[in-house]
Amino acid sequence: MTINYKKIISFLVVFAVALVTGFTIGKMYLDSNTMPEGSTKTYEEVVASDEEILALYNRSLSESVASFGGIELWQIANYKMSELSYFKKVMTGNINSTGQNLILRSIKEKKDKTLSYTKLSPSATVNLGVASIKTPEVCSKFTYNFDTQNTNLVYGKFDVSGPTPEDLAATFPTNGGQNFTKDAYIAEFKAMPNRAVLPYAISDKVIPKDAVSQLSQNDDGTYTFTISLNGHDAIKDAALYYTEEIFFSCGYQSPSIEWSEVKLTVTIDENFMFKSVKYHEVYVLNSPSIPVLKKATIVDEFEDSFFFEEV
């Protein structure tokens, strides 16, 4: 681990001036740190065309997994999953928010004419010694209707809130909530739910070749590759709709984000289907409603597991 002396000195200066002037540390630290610009692209601008993806899929009918690179395999697997009548993707993991550990469980499930997205992360108490602060609770469910292209959002109540991500469970109302038309949802989240099942948009438009590792074959016949991105400008376009989801669910006012690093470890089976995706994410979330420093360094360690048969 390297020590960033510039950041330490910057904080000490802000702290010292705050003591002299009476300003709050958070207000001064927020004013002295401007978040970089987010993505200005549209979803269509960062992904491959339907024709390009269909051409890759047609190649996969006669070629082996080892014939393709990582970006191509991601696109083929994503396309094949989207064509299924049923799938379930379960993400579990931990969030470290400036030293405070949170757990997360999210489920995306396509069934019949709907695609649902349930996101669960209980709040936690941060003990600052002189004060205790509750982190925001996330307990929401989106349901997208393929026929109407409308999306419904409801908030639920936790039935089980821990202690591990696998234990999280909640109950949601069967009616009410907030409805989004297709245009309203795109305006809010930059992509439709059926186009954004996975959090990142992966294509050669936004992922450089040197960010993708060579394919390696595992003992069980699956194949693994990694995608490693560093720096805000290298990540912001691939994460354009994921960023909006973070803003929506984080519970803080007027959030902004500075991406630091993302590493995806992707495992594909011999049938070009996702087996698992592991996510390592580091970013700074900025908001005037975050206590004290008005920003939090977030480190996520998540894993997606995929199920293609209903049980």
Stockholm file with secondary structure:
# STOCKHOLM 1.0

chainA/1-311         MTINYKKIISFLVVFAVALVTGFTIGKMYLDSNTMPEGSTKTYEEVVASDEEILALYNRSLSESVASFGGIELWQIANYKMSELSYFKKVMTGNINSTGQNLILRSIKEKKDKTLSYTKLSPSATVNLGVASIKTPEVCSKFTYNFDTQNTNLVYGKFDVSGPTPEDLAATFPTNGGQNFTKDAYIAEFKAMPNRAVLPYAISDKVIPKDAVSQLSQNDDGTYTFTISLNGHDAIKDAALYYTEEIFFSCGYQSPSIEWSEVKLTVTIDENFMFKSVKYHEVYVLNSPSIPVLKKATIVDEFEDSFFFEEV
#=GR chainA/1-311 SS CCCCHHHHHHHHHHHHHHHHHCCCHHHHHHHTCCCCCCCCCCHHHHSCCHHHHHHHHHHHTTSCGGGSCHHHHHHHHHHHHHTSSCEEEEEEEEEEETTEEEEEEEEEEEETTEEEEEEEECCCEEECSSCEEECCCEEEEEEEETTTCCEEEEECEEEECCSSGGGCEEECCSSCSEEECHHHHHHHHSSCGGGCSSSSCCSTTTSCGGGBCCCEECTTSCEEEEEEEESHHHHTTTTHHHHHHHHHHSCCSSCEEEEEEEEEEEEECTTSCEEEEEEEEEEEEECTTSTTTSEEEEEEEEEEEEECSCC
#=GC SS_cons         CCCCHHHHHHHHHHHHHHHHHCCCHHHHHHHTCCCCCCCCCCHHHHSCCHHHHHHHHHHHTTSCGGGSCHHHHHHHHHHHHHTSSCEEEEEEEEEEETTEEEEEEEEEEEETTEEEEEEEECCCEEECSSCEEECCCEEEEEEEETTTCCEEEEECEEEECCSSGGGCEEECCSSCSEEECHHHHHHHHSSCGGGCSSSSCCSTTTSCGGGBCCCEECTTSCEEEEEEEESHHHHTTTTHHHHHHHHHHSCCSSCEEEEEEEEEEEEECTTSCEEEEEEEEEEEEECTTSTTTSEEEEEEEEEEEEECSCC
//
